[in-house]
Amino acid sequence: MDKPEEDTVHDFRVGVKKLSALYFFLHEIEPTLNAKKILKPYRSLFKSIGKIRDGHIAMHLIQELHEGDLKDSEILLKAVKSRVQKDFRLFQNKFQSDVQNSITIPTIIATGISERTILRRKQYVLEDLLSQFTNHQERDSSKRWHKKRILLKRYHHTLDAFHFCPGHTLDEMELKQIKMLEQLLGGWHDRVTTIQYLQSLQGLEHQAEHVIVKMEYQDRILLESAKIYFNKYLNWHENH
């Protein structure tokens, strides 16, 4: 990757998320398989490239809110682009270093886990993952909803991994609700992350103020909407 192209960065992150979902699933099938250790090099790269992705998201959201002071928006965009270039150079250095250390992961066959075992345990693991996502807790914090967002994605990626397996069918209504929840929680998290990103730009507090106020309003609306759809999803599962 020669440039911090948005599609390439996004595809890399999605790929790591799918790998993570697969190997955490295999860990549940066979606990002796250390998924965290296997994925550690990829997670490190994922974290590094995530800073670039945060910059891309910030630029999009700033451009969406350009009805404010156009000059302030241009100053913010310039600062974010500069940060993205810096983070990309750091990612390149890390990538070259990690590639030299030969990052590899075992194939499913190499893990020694049989297809029969996977198919036999699949439903139990999926139900456990879903129960973690749907679990009610009294404390309604941003940290809790961030964790739910990750669990939902992991559940979705695991479902997708079995799409072509015999005897496995995907419920289109469930997928529709999952995608809506992912969209709402993703939009909420994008704004939370961008607010933190803009607050870290030293010397630009005045230029960022208008954008941050708008995003704080939007993230509250998106999270409240996500909570409504979360309850709809719970009700749907209770009746199926």
C-alpha positions in Angstrom: 0.0 0.0 0.0 1.7 3.2 -1.3 -1.0 5.7 -0.2 -3.5 5.8 2.7 -6.4 5.1 0.3 -9.7 4.9 2.1 -11.0 1.7 0.4 -7.7 -0.2 1.0 -7.6 0.8 4.6 -11.2 -0.1 5.1 -10.8 -3.5 3.4 -7.7 -4.3 5.5 -9.6 -3.6 8.8 -12.7 -5.6 7.6 -10.4 -8.5 6.8 -8.8 -8.5 10.2 -12.2 -8.4 11.8 -13.3 -11.4 9.9 -10.1 -13.3 10.8 -10.7 -12.3 14.4 -14.3 -13.6 14.3 -13.2 -16.9 12.8 -10.4 -17.6 15.2 -12.3 -16.5 18.3 -15.0 -18.9 17.1 -12.5 -21.7 16.8 -11.2 -20.9 20.3 -14.7 -21.5 21.6 -14.7 -24.8 19.8 -11.3 -25.8 21.1 -10.2 -23.7 24.1 -6.5 -24.8 23.8 -6.3 -22.8 20.5 -5.0 -19.4 21.7 -6.8 -17.0 19.4 -5.4 -13.9 21.0 -1.8 -15.1 20.5 -2.5 -16.1 16.9 -4.0 -12.8 16.1 -1.7 -10.6 18.1 0.5 -9.4 15.1 -2.6 -8.7 13.0 -4.3 -6.9 15.9 -1.2 -4.7 16.3 -1.4 -3.7 12.6 -5.1 -3.3 12.9 -4.6 -0.8 15.8 -2.0 1.1 13.8 -4.1 1.4 10.6 -7.1 2.3 12.7 -5.7 5.7 13.3 -5.7 6.3 9.6 -9.3 5.1 9.4 -10.2 7.5 12.2 -8.8 10.3 10.1 -10.8 9.3 7.0 -14.0 9.2 9.0 -13.2 12.6 10.6 -12.8 14.2 7.2 -16.1 12.8 6.0 -18.0 14.1 9.0 -16.3 17.5 8.8 -17.3 17.8 5.2 -20.9 16.8 6.1 -21.0 19.7 8.6 -19.6 22.3 6.3 -22.6 24.6 6.8 -20.5 26.2 9.6 -17.5 28.5 9.0 -16.0 27.2 5.8 -12.6 28.6 6.7 -12.7 26.7 10.0 -13.6 23.5 8.1 -10.8 23.9 5.7 -8.3 24.4 8.6 -9.6 21.2 10.3 -9.4 19.2 7.1 -5.9 20.3 6.4 -4.8 19.3 10.0 -6.5 15.9 9.7 -5.0 15.2 6.3 -1.6 16.0 7.8 -2.2 13.7 10.7 -3.3 10.9 8.3 -0.1 11.2 6.3 2.0 11.0 9.5 0.0 8.0 10.8 0.4 6.3 7.4 4.2 6.6 7.5 4.2 5.0 11.0 2.0 2.2 9.7 4.3 1.6 6.8 7.3 1.3 9.1 5.4 -1.1 11.4 4.1 -3.2 8.5 7.6 -3.6 7.0 8.9 -4.6 10.4 6.2 -7.2 11.0 6.3 -8.6 7.5 10.1 -9.3 8.0 9.1 -11.3 11.1 6.9 -13.4 8.8 3.3 -13.1 10.1 1.5 -16.4 9.7 -1.6 -18.0 11.1 -2.6 -21.7 11.1 -5.2 -23.0 8.6 -8.3 -24.6 10.1 -6.9 -28.0 9.1 -3.6 -27.3 10.9 -5.5 -26.5 14.1 -6.6 -30.2 14.2 -10.2 -29.2 14.7 -12.5 -31.5 12.7 -15.3 -30.3 10.5 -17.7 -32.6 12.4 -16.7 -30.9 15.7 -17.1 -27.4 14.2 -20.6 -28.2 12.8 -21.7 -29.9 16.0 -20.6 -27.1 18.3 -21.5 -24.2 15.9 -25.0 -23.5 17.2 -23.9 -23.5 20.9 -21.1 -21.0 20.2 -23.4 -18.8 18.1 -26.0 -18.8 20.8 -23.5 -17.9 23.5 -22.1 -15.0 21.3 -25.6 -13.7 20.7 -26.5 -13.9 24.4 -23.4 -11.8 25.2 -24.7 -9.2 22.8 -28.3 -9.2 24.0 -27.4 -9.4 27.7 -29.1 -6.6 29.7 -27.0 -4.7 32.2 -28.1 -1.9 34.5 -25.2 0.5 33.6 -26.0 2.1 30.3 -22.5 3.4 29.4 -20.7 4.2 26.1 -18.2 1.5 26.9 -21.0 -1.0 27.2 -22.4 -0.1 23.8 -19.0 -0.1 22.2 -18.5 -3.7 23.4 -22.0 -4.6 22.1 -21.1 -3.1 18.7 -18.0 -5.4 18.5 -19.9 -8.5 19.6 -22.6 -7.8 17.0 -20.0 -7.6 14.3 -18.3 -10.8 15.5 -21.7 -12.5 15.5 -22.5 -11.2 12.0 -19.0 -12.3 10.6 -19.4 -15.7 12.1 -22.8 -16.1 10.5 -21.4 -15.1 7.2 -18.5 -17.6 7.5 -21.1 -20.4 7.5 -23.0 -19.0 4.5 -21.9 -21.8 2.1 -21.9 -24.7 4.7 -24.5 -27.5 4.2 -27.5 -27.2 6.5 -26.8 -23.6 7.4 -29.4 -21.0 6.4 -29.4 -17.3 7.1 -32.6 -15.5 8.2 -33.0 -12.5 6.0 -35.1 -10.7 8.5 -32.4 -11.2 11.2 -29.7 -10.0 8.8 -31.8 -6.9 8.0 -32.1 -6.0 11.7 -28.4 -6.7 12.3 -27.4 -4.4 9.4 -29.6 -1.6 10.8 -28.1 -1.9 14.2 -24.6 -2.0 12.8 -25.4 1.2 10.8 -26.7 3.0 13.9 -24.0 1.9 16.3 -21.4 2.5 13.6 -22.6 6.0 13.0 -22.7 6.7 16.7 -19.2 5.3 17.3 -17.8 7.3 14.3 -18.9 10.5 15.9 -17.6 9.6 19.4 -14.3 8.7 17.8 -14.2 11.9 15.7 -14.9 14.1 18.7 -11.9 12.6 20.5 -9.9 12.9 17.4 -10.7 16.6 17.0 -10.1 17.3 20.6 -6.6 15.9 20.2 -5.7 18.5 17.5 -3.7 21.0 19.6 -4.3 24.7 18.9 -7.5 24.1 16.9 -10.0 24.1 19.8 -11.9 27.1 18.4 -12.2 25.7 14.9 -13.3 22.3 16.2 -15.9 23.7 18.7 -18.8 24.1 16.2 -18.2 20.6 14.6 -17.9 18.9 18.0 -21.2 20.4 19.3 -23.0 19.2 16.2 -21.5 15.7 16.5 -22.4 15.4 20.2 -26.0 16.1 19.2 -25.9 13.5 16.4 -24.2 10.8 18.5 -27.0 11.1 21.2 -29.7 10.7 18.5 -28.0 7.8 16.9 -27.4 5.9 20.2 -31.0 6.4 21.3 -32.2 5.1 17.9 -29.8 2.1 18.3 -31.4 1.4 21.7 -34.8 1.3 20.1 -33.7 -1.1 17.4 -31.8 -3.2 19.9 -35.1 -3.8 21.8 -36.9 -4.6 18.6 -34.1 -7.2 17.8 -34.6 -8.7 21.3 -38.3 -9.0 20.8 -37.8 -10.6 17.4 -35.5 -13.2 18.9 -37.8 -14.0 21.7 -40.5 -14.8 19.2 -38.3 -17.0 16.9 
